[in-house]
Amino acid sequence: MSPRGTESLLDAAAPGFRAWSLSGDNLFALDFMHGVFAACGHFVQAVPQGSEVWPVLAELVNEAVGGQDEQLDEALCTCFLENLASPDHPLGSLLRGEALAHWRRWSGAP
């Protein structure tokens, strides 16, 4: 998947992300997968998200982490999950498999 395609998926999951990512608030390069995920991680922290956003993002993460696309997996884990990981974050309870294992390593959660 391309960075632009990923940006579109993330905007569908977290409405407003695309507009925010093109604004002066985003400091990350969107030409690279790592930049797209870093920007999204900052977006969901800077702009309050409704409870309906987290299950959609979790499904995207659960499907991608541990998949065939190693670049996507690495970008998602290092630039998105690690930046959000904390024991009380709502995303953590929705993750499974390798995504959950990665989350637990960074969040300190059991």
VOMAR-824653 format. One record per residue (C-alpha): x, y, z; residue number from 1. Coordinates in steps of 0.5 Angstrom, whole numbers, plus 2048, in hexadecimal, padded with zeros to 3 digits. Example, Ala and Ser with C-alpha at 12.3 -4.5 7.8 and 13.67 -1.06 7.14 Angstrom:
2
@x = 819&y = 7F7&z = 810&num = 1 .
@x = 81B&y = 7FE&z = 80E&num = 2 .
***
This chain:
110
@x = 800&y = 800&z = 800&num = 1 .
@x = 802&y = 807&z = 7FE&num = 2 .
@x = 803&y = 80D&z = 804&num = 3 .
@x = 7FD&y = 810&z = 800&num = 4 .
@x = 7F9&y = 80A&z = 800&num = 5 .
@x = 7FB&y = 809&z = 808&num = 6 .
@x = 7F9&y = 811&z = 809&num = 7 .
@x = 7F2&y = 810&z = 806&num = 8 .
@x = 7F1&y = 809&z = 80A&num = 9 .
@x = 7F3&y = 80D&z = 810&num = 10 .
@x = 7EE&y = 813&z = 80E&num = 11 .
@x = 7E8&y = 80E&z = 80E&num = 12 .
@x = 7EA&y = 80B&z = 815&num = 13 .
@x = 7EB&y = 812&z = 818&num = 14 .
@x = 7E7&y = 817&z = 814&num = 15 .
@x = 7EB&y = 81E&z = 814&num = 16 .
@x = 7F2&y = 81B&z = 813&num = 17 .
@x = 7F3&y = 81C&z = 80C&num = 18 .
@x = 7F2&y = 824&z = 80D&num = 19 .
@x = 7F6&y = 824&z = 813&num = 20 .
@x = 7FC&y = 820&z = 810&num = 21 .
@x = 7FC&y = 826&z = 80A&num = 22 .
@x = 7FB&y = 82B&z = 80F&num = 23 .
@x = 801&y = 82F&z = 813&num = 24 .
@x = 800&y = 82B&z = 819&num = 25 .
@x = 803&y = 825&z = 816&num = 26 .
@x = 80B&y = 825&z = 816&num = 27 .
@x = 80B&y = 81E&z = 813&num = 28 .
@x = 80D&y = 81C&z = 80B&num = 29 .
@x = 807&y = 819&z = 808&num = 30 .
@x = 80B&y = 816&z = 803&num = 31 .
@x = 80D&y = 810&z = 807&num = 32 .
@x = 809&y = 80B&z = 80B&num = 33 .
@x = 80D&y = 80C&z = 811&num = 34 .
@x = 80B&y = 814&z = 811&num = 35 .
@x = 804&y = 812&z = 80F&num = 36 .
@x = 803&y = 80E&z = 816&num = 37 .
@x = 807&y = 813&z = 81A&num = 38 .
@x = 802&y = 818&z = 818&num = 39 .
@x = 7FC&y = 814&z = 819&num = 40 .
@x = 7FF&y = 812&z = 820&num = 41 .
@x = 800&y = 81A&z = 821&num = 42 .
@x = 7F9&y = 81B&z = 81E&num = 43 .
@x = 7F5&y = 817&z = 823&num = 44 .
@x = 7F9&y = 81A&z = 829&num = 45 .
@x = 7F8&y = 821&z = 827&num = 46 .
@x = 7F1&y = 820&z = 825&num = 47 .
@x = 7EC&y = 81D&z = 829&num = 48 .
@x = 7E9&y = 817&z = 826&num = 49 .
@x = 7E2&y = 814&z = 827&num = 50 .
@x = 7E1&y = 80D&z = 82A&num = 51 .
@x = 7DF&y = 80A&z = 823&num = 52 .
@x = 7E6&y = 80C&z = 820&num = 53 .
@x = 7EA&y = 807&z = 824&num = 54 .
@x = 7E7&y = 800&z = 822&num = 55 .
@x = 7E8&y = 802&z = 81B&num = 56 .
@x = 7EF&y = 804&z = 81C&num = 57 .
@x = 7F0&y = 7FE&z = 820&num = 58 .
@x = 7EE&y = 7F9&z = 81A&num = 59 .
@x = 7F2&y = 7FD&z = 815&num = 60 .
@x = 7F8&y = 7FC&z = 81A&num = 61 .
@x = 7F6&y = 7F4&z = 81C&num = 62 .
@x = 7F6&y = 7F3&z = 814&num = 63 .
@x = 7FC&y = 7F6&z = 812&num = 64 .
@x = 801&y = 7F4&z = 818&num = 65 .
@x = 805&y = 7EE&z = 817&num = 66 .
@x = 802&y = 7EE&z = 80F&num = 67 .
@x = 806&y = 7ED&z = 809&num = 68 .
@x = 808&y = 7F4&z = 808&num = 69 .
@x = 80E&y = 7F5&z = 80D&num = 70 .
@x = 80F&y = 7FD&z = 80C&num = 71 .
@x = 807&y = 7FE&z = 80E&num = 72 .
@x = 808&y = 7F9&z = 814&num = 73 .
@x = 80F&y = 7FD&z = 816&num = 74 .
@x = 80C&y = 804&z = 815&num = 75 .
@x = 805&y = 802&z = 818&num = 76 .
@x = 809&y = 7FF&z = 81E&num = 77 .
@x = 80E&y = 805&z = 81F&num = 78 .
@x = 80B&y = 80B&z = 81D&num = 79 .
@x = 804&y = 80A&z = 81F&num = 80 .
@x = 803&y = 804&z = 825&num = 81 .
@x = 809&y = 806&z = 829&num = 82 .
@x = 807&y = 80D&z = 829&num = 83 .
@x = 800&y = 80C&z = 82C&num = 84 .
@x = 802&y = 806&z = 830&num = 85 .
@x = 800&y = 807&z = 837&num = 86 .
@x = 7FC&y = 802&z = 83C&num = 87 .
@x = 7F6&y = 806&z = 83C&num = 88 .
@x = 7F5&y = 808&z = 835&num = 89 .
@x = 7EF&y = 806&z = 831&num = 90 .
@x = 7F2&y = 803&z = 82B&num = 91 .
@x = 7F6&y = 7FE&z = 830&num = 92 .
@x = 7F0&y = 7FA&z = 832&num = 93 .
@x = 7EE&y = 7F9&z = 82A&num = 94 .
@x = 7F4&y = 7F6&z = 828&num = 95 .
@x = 7F6&y = 7EF&z = 827&num = 96 .
@x = 7FB&y = 7EA&z = 824&num = 97 .
@x = 802&y = 7ED&z = 823&num = 98 .
@x = 7FF&y = 7F4&z = 823&num = 99 .
@x = 7FD&y = 7F3&z = 82A&num = 100 .
@x = 804&y = 7F0&z = 82C&num = 101 .
@x = 808&y = 7F6&z = 829&num = 102 .
@x = 803&y = 7FB&z = 82D&num = 103 .
@x = 804&y = 7F7&z = 833&num = 104 .
@x = 80C&y = 7F8&z = 833&num = 105 .
@x = 80B&y = 7FF&z = 832&num = 106 .
@x = 805&y = 801&z = 837&num = 107 .
@x = 808&y = 7FD&z = 83D&num = 108 .
@x = 801&y = 7FA&z = 83D&num = 109 .
@x = 801&y = 7F2&z = 83F&num = 110 .
***
